[in-house]
Amino acid sequence: MKKMGLTGKIFTGLILGAIFGIILHYFVPAGDFRDNYIIGGVLRLFGRGFVQAIQMLVVPLVFVSLVGGAAAIGDVKKLGRIGIKTVGFYMVTTALAITVALLIGELINPGYGLDLSQIVTSEPTIGEKSNLVDVLLGIIPTNPINGLASGNMLQIIFFAILTGITVAVLGERAKAFSDFIDALNEIMMKMTMIIMLFAPIGVFCLIASTFATTGWDAFIPLLKYMIAVILALLIQASGTYMAMLSIFTKLNPVRFFKNFAPVMNLAFSTASSNASIPLNIETMEKRMGVSKSVASFTIPLGATINMDGTAIMQGVAVVFVSQVYGIDLTMASFLTVILTATLASIGTAGVPGVGLVTLSMVLVSIGLPVEGIALIMGIDRLLDMARTVVNITGDAVCTLIIAKRENEFDESIFYNDNTEPEQAIG
C-alpha cells in the first residue's frame, strides 16, 4: 500500500478532529473533565503548541527568505519589476474580492429577518485602528532589531528587502553574507519540515477544540451570512484566481489544486497565513516549479499585504450589519468600502482573527455601528479558516504568474506526480 502523504495525513486529522469535537460537544457532559482537562488541557496544549512551533519560525524565515530572494534576483531593475507586479496583482485581486463580496451580500441579504435580541450578547473588544499615513510610516522601522523582536511583519519586510537589494548591489563583496543567508534559509526550511511531521496531530487538536466549543447550533441563526461568505470565497478561489492562472500561465487549474492541497489544509486548520509561509514556499519550489528566488520574495510579501479572503469577509459583513441595523448603503458607501478594505489589507497581519480588527475600520468609514461585529464573533473562527485558504491561494497564483512571466518556472516539476514537499525531511 502506498504510504499516505502529508495531504492525506492532515486531511485525516481534520476529519477525525471534527468528529471528536462534535462527540465532545453533544455527548460528553460539560464539566471540569471535558472543559478543563480535554478541551482546555490536552487539545489546547497540542493544538496551540503546533501553531506556536510554526510561528516560532515565521520571523526568521520571512527575513532570510526575503533577503535571500531579493539578493538572488540580483538585477535591481528586475527586482523592482517583480515587486511592482506582485503588489499590483495583490491590490487588484483584493479590490475584485471585496466587490464580489458586496454583490453576493446584496444578492443573498444575510441580515434580513435577524432578531438582534437573540444574538447580541456582548460587545466586541476591538483594537485601535490606524489611519493610512500611520500605516505607511509604520512600515519604516526606527529600530529594525525591535521590529524583528516584536514580529512587525511590515517592518521586517521593508528591512529585509532593503538588505537584499544592498547585497545585490554589492555583489561579490557581500558574497560571504549572501552564503550565510542561503545556509540559514536551508536550516529554517529543514526545521520547518521537521515540525510539519506533527501537523496531523496539531490539526486534529485544533479542529476538535473548535467543534467541541462551538457545536452546530451556534451556526443556525447566521447560516445565510456563512453561505454568503463561503460563496464569495469559492468564486474568488475557483473563479477569479483560476481564470488568471489559465490566462497568464496556461497551466491546469485542477493540477494546481492537487499540488497545493497540503498548504490549503494547513492554512485551514491554523487560520494563519503566516503559519503557512514555510510550507507554501517549499511547495512552490518542490511541487510547482517556481524558482527559489521568486517564491522566497512573493510568498512572505503576500502573507502580509494580500488578504483577499479577509476583504471578502469584510464586504459581506458590511452588508450583513447594515441590514441588521436597517441602514441603507449608497453607491458611495460601496466605493468607500472597496477602497478602505483594499488599503486595510496592507496592514493586516497574517494571524488568526485579525480580520475582525480591520473590519472596525471599514465599518467606521461608512458610519455603521462597530457593535455589529459582536454578531459574527461566534462563528468567525470557522470562516477565518476558509478565508485564510483564499489568502494563501492568491499568494500562490501570483507567484506562479510572476515566475512564468519572468522565466523562473519549471513546468516539468508542476506536472510531476512524484514530488511531495515532505520528502525534504528525509
Rosetta blueprint (number, residue, H / E / L):
1 M L
2 K L
3 K L
4 M L
5 G L
6 L H
7 T H
8 G H
9 K H
10 I H
11 F H
12 T H
13 G H
14 L H
15 I H
16 L H
17 G H
18 A H
19 I H
20 F H
21 G H
22 I H
23 I H
24 L H
25 H H
26 Y H
27 F H
28 V L
29 P L
30 A L
31 G L
32 D H
33 F H
34 R H
35 D H
36 N H
37 Y H
38 I H
39 I H
40 G H
41 G H
42 V H
43 L H
44 R H
45 L H
46 F H
47 G H
48 R H
49 G H
50 F H
51 V H
52 Q H
53 A H
54 I H
55 Q H
56 M H
57 L H
58 V H
59 V H
60 P H
61 L H
62 V H
63 F H
64 V H
65 S H
66 L H
67 V H
68 G H
69 G H
70 A H
71 A H
72 A H
73 I H
74 G L
75 D L
76 V H
77 K H
78 K H
79 L H
80 G H
81 R H
82 I H
83 G H
84 I H
85 K H
86 T H
87 V H
88 G H
89 F H
90 Y H
91 M H
92 V H
93 T H
94 T H
95 A H
96 L H
97 A H
98 I H
99 T H
100 V H
101 A H
102 L H
103 L H
104 I H
105 G H
106 E H
107 L H
108 I H
109 N L
110 P L
111 G L
112 Y L
113 G L
114 L L
115 D L
116 L H
117 S H
118 Q H
119 I H
120 V L
121 T L
122 S L
123 E L
124 P L
125 T L
126 I L
127 G L
128 E L
129 K L
130 S L
131 N L
132 L H
133 V H
134 D H
135 V H
136 L H
137 L H
138 G L
139 I L
140 I L
141 P L
142 T L
143 N L
144 P H
145 I H
146 N H
147 G H
148 L H
149 A H
150 S H
151 G L
152 N L
153 M H
154 L H
155 Q H
156 I H
157 I H
158 F H
159 F H
160 A H
161 I H
162 L H
163 T H
164 G H
165 I H
166 T H
167 V H
168 A H
169 V H
170 L H
171 G H
172 E H
173 R H
174 A H
175 K H
176 A H
177 F H
178 S H
179 D H
180 F H
181 I H
182 D H
183 A H
184 L H
185 N H
186 E H
187 I H
188 M H
189 M H
190 K H
191 M H
192 T H
193 M H
194 I H
195 I H
196 M H
197 L H
198 F H
199 A H
200 P H
201 I H
202 G H
203 V H
204 F H
205 C H
206 L H
207 I H
208 A H
209 S H
210 T H
211 F H
212 A H
213 T H
214 T H
215 G L
216 W L
217 D H
218 A H
219 F H
220 I H
221 P H
222 L H
223 L H
224 K H
225 Y H
226 M H
227 I H
228 A H
229 V H
230 I H
231 L H
232 A H
233 L H
234 L H
235 I H
236 Q H
237 A H
238 S H
239 G H
240 T H
241 Y H
242 M H
243 A H
244 M H
245 L H
246 S H
247 I H
248 F H
249 T H
250 K L
251 L L
252 N L
253 P H
254 V H
255 R H
256 F H
257 F H
258 K H
259 N H
260 F H
261 A H
262 P H
263 V H
264 M H
265 N H
266 L H
267 A H
268 F H
269 S H
270 T H
271 A L
272 S L
273 S L
274 N L
275 A L
276 S L
277 I H
278 P H
279 L H
280 N H
281 I H
282 E H
283 T H
284 M H
285 E H
286 K H
287 R L
288 M L
289 G L
290 V E
291 S L
292 K H
293 S H
294 V H
295 A H
296 S H
297 F H
298 T H
299 I H
300 P H
301 L H
302 G H
303 A H
304 T H
305 I H
306 N L
307 M L
308 D H
309 G H
310 T H
311 A H
312 I H
313 M H
314 Q H
315 G H
316 V H
317 A H
318 V H
319 V H
320 F H
321 V H
322 S H
323 Q H
324 V H
325 Y L
326 G L
327 I L
328 D L
329 L L
330 T L
331 M H
332 A H
333 S H
334 F H
335 L H
336 T H
337 V H
338 I H
339 L H
340 T H
341 A H
342 T H
343 L H
344 A H
345 S H
346 I H
347 G H
348 T L
349 A L
350 G L
351 V L
352 P L
353 G L
354 V L
355 G H
356 L H
357 V H
358 T H
359 L H
360 S H
361 M H
362 V H
363 L H
364 V H
365 S H
366 I L
367 G L
368 L L
369 P L
370 V H
371 E H
372 G H
373 I H
374 A H
375 L H
376 I L
377 M H
378 G H
379 I H
380 D H
381 R H
382 L H
383 L H
384 D H
385 M H
386 A H
387 R H
388 T H
389 V H
390 V H
391 N H
392 I H
393 T H
394 G H
395 D H
396 A H
397 V H
398 C H
399 T H
400 L H
401 I H
402 I H
403 A H
404 K H
405 R H
406 E L
407 N L
408 E L
409 F E
410 D L
411 E H
412 S H
413 I H
414 F H
415 Y L
416 N L
417 D L
418 N L
419 T L
420 E L
421 P H
422 E H
423 Q H
424 A H
425 I H
426 G L
